[in-house]
Amino acid sequence: MVDLYLGWRTGQDGQRRLQTAGVSGTPGTRTMVMARSLRSVSRSGTVAGPDEETMKSIFRTMALIAACDDALRSAISAGTITLAYYSPRGQEAVAAGFAAALGPDDYLVTTYRGLHDHIAKGVPLRPLLAEMLGRAEGTGKGKGGPMHVVWPDAGLLLTTGVVGSGLPIACGLAWAAQRHGDGRVALVSFGDGATNIGAFHEACNLAAVWRLPVIFLCQNNGYGEHTAFADHQRTARVSDRAAAYAIPGVTVDGNDPLAVRAAVVEAAERARAGDGPTLVEALTYRLYGHVFGDRMAYVPPDELDDAWRREPVGRFRRELLEAGFLDEDGVRAVEEDCARLVAATLEEVLALPEPGTDELLTDVVARSTGG
């Protein structure tokens, strides 16, 4: 029997309580009490767990995301930088897991809460931070900001600030890959709130009908802006919605990068084989508010305390220690190295110039060259 996390619901007495349900079967698919799945069934039999070096690489990715998030929040608090910042803290395992399952040429579409996805997919730290801080060396010359990061060299073709808008665009990328026959897949990352947007339905339906090589990855962090998951939809799982489109839907432990990796490996294998899309729901938790400065008054304190106890970076650190892949000194070295890298890069970026006035219309208006 596995306890499944169904969210916090408001009872008739006005009190919010954690709702769970027990199900029989193999642990590991859907729980925020987090029964862990190391392997999953795929077309070829099983998805093998990653080797030791991949495990270490996943941990470094998670540590780098956390270090970058810490540095940005500290700099905003100190008044050193100013930006609208949407922290992904708590969701590091989702990004590190899916990135470990994709190739460098596979497409990624993500959202304004996308720092973790950017780093995991391979966007270099300097141009990434430069874009977030409006510097001319940024991924978009400092003119797009954190909501519009792109880096085609790593397959990142869109970061969108419009909830749900990335899903149909990912279908377009998948359609291009299908027509070219290049074996690429497109993964689109979005939150639970986006599953109530019309574009979610349109994208899932189109992808199903055309058997597009796209992976719909819902990072269900428990809240759509300020609204708890259980208060904005009646389904217990986002993955249940896959049945409406006759596509596979799976819910995994989003605080376990290996479970996320296994699900995405299987989904990518299906997509490359021409079997169409998969809806993957990764259950995780947003440890900070919707946007920097959000005091999270809408979050029950015991719920947040429980989420911090299940924080994924510390959890995966413990797993590596228990497995003997790293010792305490090795773990500390990785985390300290990530912190130094972020601090040094942020200092460099702060010294970079902002785009000049000559860039106001560049990349905006196409100039005619003909008569």
Order of alpha helices (4+ residues) and beta strands (2+ residues): beta-beta-beta-beta-alpha-alpha-beta-alpha-alpha-beta-alpha-beta-alpha-beta-beta-beta-alpha-beta-alpha-beta-alpha-alpha-alpha
